[in-house]
């Protein structure tokens, strides 16, 4: 009898990537990837709601060409490559002094072990940070074209990184207003294009994003802090 293949990634992990993977797979089968109850009924296991813009489906599409284990392995490898690039960038261009071994421990465990959590959940946090920090690097070098491209890529999934386009206001480059206008039009076009090309998908995205409410340890973000009632004594 042939032994079953061991699972490299256990079902209890990578739950964020699982929602991306099966949302795209369902979309290819004609389902609405934002209709989470329908996806759960279709697959027979729990999935988190998809809270990224519809164009993000194009990014996750290549992963649907593989089975989940292969796709998860490829996703982790991509994130590891981006992490190595990030650490190199921080060490070479952003830290004034050469750090010791404690810096690498800090990267792993700081901010409630957010790096470790990012890998275990299969989130896109490292991908987002990759584009943000390379954008900051090119902003410091006054290369506004690549800076804008990096920030737009970081905002392709979550819109909040687009706020970093305001750094153009502090650039000494004379053409900063041109790049700001073009970048804002591109960001607005991404949102408008998502709605115009497929209104039901965009509506599903808005509904999932509005009802997403994760706070505390699982989401120590500014939005969670502002959404938490303040206790007065």
Secondary structure, DSSP 8 states (H G I E B T S, - for coil): -------SS-TTS-HHHHHHHHHHHHHHTT--TT-HHHHHHHHSS------S-TTHHHHHGGGGGS-HHHHHHHHHHHHHHHHHHHHHHIIIII-SS---HHHHHHHHHHHHHHHHHHHHHT-SHHHHHHHHHHHHHHHHTT-HHHHHHHHHHHTTT-GGGGGGGGGGGG---TTHHHHHHHHHHHHHHHHHHHHHH-HHHHHHHHHHHHH----GGGG--HHHHHHS-----
